[in-house]
Amino acid sequence: MMEISAILLAAGESRRMGEPKLALPWGNTTILGQVVATYTAAGIGDILVITGGARQKIDILVTQLAQQFPVRTSHNPDYERGEMLSSIQAGLAGVGPQSSAALIGLGDQPQVQEETVRRICAAFTLTKSPLVAPSFQGHRGHPWLVARSLWPEILALPTTNTTARQFLNAHASQIEYVVADENILKDLDTWEEYNRLRP
């Protein structure tokens, strides 16, 4: 079984919500706690949460989660300027040599299903494709998987005026798609979304 790590992007400043949304209640846990539990249940044994704006609060939250789940944090010092790509780079730099691929997920996506994560990992194991992404009605979502062979290319990208989407589009012919539900397209950016979707 090839080891797959997960990088959860959690460096945003939650400007639209006004407070660190990943610590908000979600069922019996928090938004981030639900994401970590889902990835762990899907068989991911190494989860790296990339912090930024709410570093202290997320660090405390992850310390609590680490008592039960294989999760740790890594800080992205460039989070204010570097956008999402700099957090992906910080995550890849923090993954150990044991992993042959990394899942790039969102910390504010608690609706993502365990089955979706499992199917993405299974597709990678089966096809050895360097990129695997979930798709709903032709739209690509999160989490997407990138094999270690492409990490150097991502790490070399300039974080100004470059996005993960541009990288994926440049490698469109190499992406193995896994059909998933609409949750791969949803995250929580507003109080309205949170209040409508929370269990």
N, C-alpha and C positions, 0 to 999 in steps of 0.2 A: 504493500500500500504506500503510495507516494504521499509524503507529508505536504499538507497545504496549510499555509498560515492565512489569517484574515487581518486586514488593515481596515479599521473602522475610522472614518473621517469625522472628527469631533472638534475641529479647531475653530469653527465659526463662532461669531460673537452673539448670535441670536438677537440681532438688533430688532427684528420685527416682533419678537416675543417680549423683549424687555428684560428677560432673565434667562439663565442657562436652562434651556428646554430639556436637555438630556436627563436632568435630575427630576423632572416632573413625574408624578405618579402615572403608572400604566398597569392596570390590574393589581396584582399583588407585589409589583416591583416598580421600577422606573422605566422610562423610555429606553435608556441605554441598557439597563438590566435585562429588558426583554430581548433586545437585539443580541446581547452576549449569550443569553440562555438559548436562543434559537440556533445560533451558530454552533454552540457547544453540542446541542442535541443532534445537530446534523453531522457531528463527527470531527469538528475543527478543534485541534488540540493546542493551538497557539493563536491568541487573539491580541492584537496590538491596537490600542486606542490612541489616536493622534490628537493631542491637546493643543489649544491655542488660547482663545480669548478667556475662557472660564477655567483656566488650568487648575487652580487650587480646588475648586468644587469637583471637577471631573476626577482629579487625583484621589480625593477622598472617596468618591463614589466607586472608583475602580479598586481601591484598596479593600473596600467592603466586599465587592464582587469577587475579588481574587481569593477569598476564603472558600468560595464554592466553585469558581470557574477558572479556566486557564487564561487569564487576562492580565495585561500589564499596560502601562502607558509609555508614550514617547512624545516629547514636546517638539512642536514645529516652531522654531524661533522666527520664522519668516511668514507666519500665518497672516499678518496684516497686509502684506504686499503680494505674497506669492500665490494667493488663491488656492484652489483645490489641488492643483498639480504639485505645489510645494509640500503639501501634506502627504500626498502619495509618495513623493521622493523620500520624505522623512520616514515613512513607514517601511519602504523597501530597504532603506539603509539600516533599519533596526531589526529586520528579520534575520534569524540565524541561518547557518549554512545547511541545516537539515531540510529546509523547505524547497520543494521543486517548483512551487507556484504560490501566488498570493491572490486572495479574493479581495477586491476593493469594494468595501461596503460603506453605507452611511449610518452614522450613529443615531440619526433621527428617523430611522425607517423600521419601527417596531412591528409593522404589519407583514414584513417579509416572512414567507413560510419556510419552515424547516425543509420541506420537500423540495423547494426551489434550490436551496443551497446544496442539498444532496445531489440533485440532478446536474447542477453545474460541475460539481466535483467529479461525478461519475462520467460526465462527458469528456472531461479532461483526461481522466484515467484511461478511458476507452479509446479516444481518438488521438491523444497526444498533441492536440491542437494548441498552439502557443497562446491563443486567446479564446475564451468561452464567455458568452454573454447571454443573459436572459432576454427574451423578446415577448412583448404583448402587442398583438395586432400591428406588427411591423415596427414597433418602437422599442429601442434598446433601453435597458434599465440597469439597476444595481441589485445585487453585487455582480461585478464582472471579474473574470479570472485572467491573470497574466502569468505565463510561464517564466521561470528564471532567465531563460535565454534572451528575453526582451527587456529585462530590468536595466541593463547598462544603457540601452537607448533612452529609456524613460528618465533615468538619473542624469543623463547628459542634456536633457531638454532645458532651454531657458524658461524660467517661470514667468517672465513677463511676456505677455501676448501669445502664450502657448497654453492650450487646454488639453485635458485628457481626451475630450471628444475629438480634437484634431488628430491626436495620436491614434485613436481607434479608427477614425476615418481613413487614415493613411495606411492602415493594415486591414482594411475591410475584407479583402479576399482571404485573410487568414482566420477570420472569426468563425467559430463554431457556435451556432445559435441553439438555445434551449427554450422551447415554448414554456411560458410561465403565465401567472395571473397578473392582474393589473397592479397588484401591490408593489411590483418592482419599479413602478413609475412614481409611487407616492412617497413623499416625506412630509414632515410636519413643520411648516413655516409660520403658521398663524394660529392665534388662539381659537379661531373658528374651526380650523382643521382639527386641532387637538381635541376640542370639546365634542366635535362631531364623531370622531373616530375612537376616542379612548374607551377601553372596555370597562 
